[in-house]
């Protein structure tokens, strides 16, 4: 969770205009696409944690 906060902080703190563009892009995406991206993110995150612990 801490790493997520660091990455988000880097985006918002270092590239605020990019963060605004990404937020606007998310609002225009269909729910199914957001769901697919969210599920893929979960799978990648679980895989990374599994690799780090193993």
Secondary structure, DSSP 8 states (H G I E B T S, - for coil): -HHHHHHHHHHHHH-HHHHHHHHHHHHHS-HHHHHHHHHHHHHHHHHHHHHHH-
